[in-house]
Amino acid sequence: MACESFEDLVKRLGGEILELKTSVKTVEQASRATGADPSQIIKSMLLISEREGAILAIVDGRSRVDLEKLSLRFGRTRLASPKEVKKLTGYEVGELPPIGLPIKTVIDPKVLEKSYVIGGGGAINRLIKIDPKKILEVQKAEIMEISR
């Protein structure tokens, strides 16, 4: 479906869009807004690597992305700047969803231990609740220990 909207994709994958009354940019804000434990929240971060270019890295809310581990696999890797995030994805930092982006995706195995996760919903006041295995499937993600 070339023209499938983000909302339709979420629905097709059995996910749920959570419209919030407040802005959420951090794991702590998302946890407060949803009542979910920070470990259920995921971070979708855009990275730029020497060999692969843009990479979407997904880790749980209690973890940090380990750029050294990613650099060993993909060449020198760094966080994308806010300007690069907007240019490459159409989203601002803090809005980046874990699905619907035609970007190489790497997901930490800790994320897959959950029955559902809550991540960016494409807007600063919106999140999605989704089975992490659906993220893996739709993004054709690579499972790799990328957290520290």
Backbone torsions as a table, in degrees:
resi	resn	phi	psi	omega
1	MET	NA	95.5	-175.7
2	ALA	-64.4	-33.2	-174.9
3	CYS	-105.1	20.7	-178.3
4	GLU	-67.2	127.7	179.3
5	SER	-73.5	161.6	177.3
6	PHE	-58.2	-43.5	-179.3
7	GLU	-61.9	-42.1	178.1
8	ASP	-65.9	-37.7	177.8
9	LEU	-62.3	-47.0	178.7
10	VAL	-57.3	-46.9	-179.1
11	LYS	-62.8	-45.2	-179.2
12	ARG	-60.7	-33.3	-179.2
13	LEU	-85.4	3.4	178.5
14	GLY	79.9	15.2	179.9
15	GLY	-88.2	179.3	-177.7
16	GLU	-135.5	135.5	175.1
17	ILE	-91.1	129.0	-180.0
18	LEU	-106.6	105.7	177.1
19	GLU	-84.0	126.4	-175.0
20	LEU	-112.6	158.3	178.7
21	LYS	-89.7	-2.7	-176.8
22	THR	-135.6	160.3	176.4
23	SER	-76.7	142.0	175.9
24	VAL	-131.1	119.3	178.7
25	LYS	-121.1	-14.8	-175.7
26	THR	-124.6	164.3	176.2
27	VAL	-60.1	-42.7	-178.8
28	GLU	-61.5	-44.3	179.2
29	GLN	-64.3	-41.8	179.5
30	ALA	-65.4	-39.2	179.1
31	SER	-64.2	-46.0	178.4
32	ARG	-62.7	-43.1	-175.5
33	ALA	-69.0	-29.3	-175.5
34	THR	-107.6	-16.2	-174.9
35	GLY	78.1	5.6	-179.5
36	ALA	-83.2	150.0	174.3
37	ASP	-65.0	143.6	179.2
38	PRO	-54.5	-26.3	179.3
39	SER	-70.5	-18.6	177.5
40	GLN	-84.3	-16.6	179.8
41	ILE	-83.9	140.6	175.1
42	ILE	-115.2	152.6	174.6
43	LYS	-107.5	126.7	173.8
44	SER	-107.2	113.5	-173.8
45	MET	-122.2	134.3	178.0
46	LEU	-90.1	128.7	179.1
47	LEU	-120.0	158.2	174.9
48	ILE	-120.6	125.0	-178.8
49	SER	-118.7	155.2	-178.8
50	GLU	-60.2	-46.1	-173.6
51	ARG	-93.5	-31.4	-174.7
52	GLU	-103.8	-15.2	-173.0
53	GLY	77.9	-131.6	-176.9
54	ALA	-74.1	137.3	176.9
55	ILE	-135.0	134.2	172.7
56	LEU	-96.0	115.0	-179.5
57	ALA	-104.6	131.8	-178.1
58	ILE	-122.5	121.8	177.6
59	VAL	-131.3	163.3	178.0
60	ASP	-76.3	163.9	-173.2
61	GLY	-65.6	-16.7	178.4
62	ARG	-93.1	-5.6	-175.7
63	SER	-108.5	165.5	174.0
64	ARG	-119.8	148.5	176.1
65	VAL	-71.1	131.5	178.3
66	ASP	-95.7	100.1	-177.2
67	LEU	-65.5	-28.0	178.0
68	GLU	-64.9	-44.1	178.1
69	LYS	-61.2	-43.4	179.9
70	LEU	-67.1	-37.0	179.6
71	SER	-65.6	-34.4	177.2
72	LEU	-62.1	-35.6	-176.7
73	ARG	-88.6	-38.2	-170.9
74	PHE	-116.7	9.2	-173.0
75	GLY	81.7	174.2	-176.4
76	ARG	-45.6	126.3	-174.9
77	THR	-128.0	138.3	180.0
78	ARG	-140.4	163.1	173.3
79	LEU	-67.7	140.5	174.2
80	ALA	-71.4	147.2	175.2
81	SER	-74.0	159.6	176.3
82	PRO	-53.8	-37.7	178.7
83	LYS	-64.8	-41.9	178.0
84	GLU	-66.0	-39.8	178.7
85	VAL	-58.8	-48.8	-179.4
86	LYS	-62.6	-45.4	-177.3
87	LYS	-65.3	-42.0	-174.2
88	LEU	-84.2	-24.1	-174.4
89	THR	-120.8	-22.1	-173.6
90	GLY	85.5	-2.8	-178.9
91	TYR	-110.9	154.5	172.4
92	GLU	-83.4	159.1	172.2
93	VAL	-58.4	134.7	-178.0
94	GLY	97.6	-14.6	179.3
95	GLU	-107.0	-14.4	-169.2
96	LEU	-57.1	117.5	178.5
97	PRO	-82.9	159.8	179.1
98	PRO	-85.3	-1.2	-178.2
99	ILE	-135.2	161.1	174.0
100	GLY	84.9	8.7	179.8
101	LEU	-111.4	129.7	179.7
102	PRO	-81.3	60.2	-174.9
103	ILE	-131.1	140.6	175.6
104	LYS	-52.5	130.3	-175.1
105	THR	-121.5	134.5	176.7
106	VAL	-122.4	129.7	-176.2
107	ILE	-123.4	133.9	178.6
108	ASP	-73.5	138.7	-177.9
109	PRO	-58.8	-25.9	178.5
110	LYS	-60.8	-31.8	179.7
111	VAL	-63.5	-36.8	-175.5
112	LEU	-76.8	-7.4	178.0
113	GLU	-74.9	-15.9	-175.9
114	LYS	-90.2	151.0	175.2
115	SER	-78.5	-26.6	173.3
116	TYR	-151.1	156.8	175.5
117	VAL	-134.3	162.0	178.2
118	ILE	-120.9	125.7	-177.4
119	GLY	-139.7	-177.0	-179.0
120	GLY	-53.8	142.0	-176.3
121	GLY	-115.7	15.8	176.7
122	GLY	86.9	-0.1	175.8
123	ALA	-150.1	156.1	-173.8
124	ILE	-67.6	-19.0	-179.7
125	ASN	-116.5	29.0	-177.7
126	ARG	-142.9	137.5	176.3
127	LEU	-127.9	166.7	172.0
128	ILE	-122.8	147.6	174.5
129	LYS	-112.8	125.2	-171.5
130	ILE	-154.7	152.4	173.0
131	ASP	-69.5	123.3	-177.0
132	PRO	-61.6	-24.7	177.4
133	LYS	-65.8	-27.5	176.4
134	LYS	-70.8	-34.4	175.1
135	ILE	-62.7	-48.8	179.8
136	LEU	-54.2	-46.9	-176.8
137	GLU	-67.3	-53.4	-173.3
138	VAL	-71.6	-31.8	179.6
139	GLN	-88.1	-6.6	-174.4
140	LYS	50.8	46.8	-172.8
141	ALA	-74.1	153.1	173.6
142	GLU	-94.4	132.9	176.5
143	ILE	-88.3	126.3	-177.0
144	MET	-155.9	138.4	175.9
145	GLU	-70.7	103.9	-175.9
146	ILE	-121.1	8.2	-177.1
147	SER	-105.9	162.4	173.4
148	ARG	-137.5	NA	NA
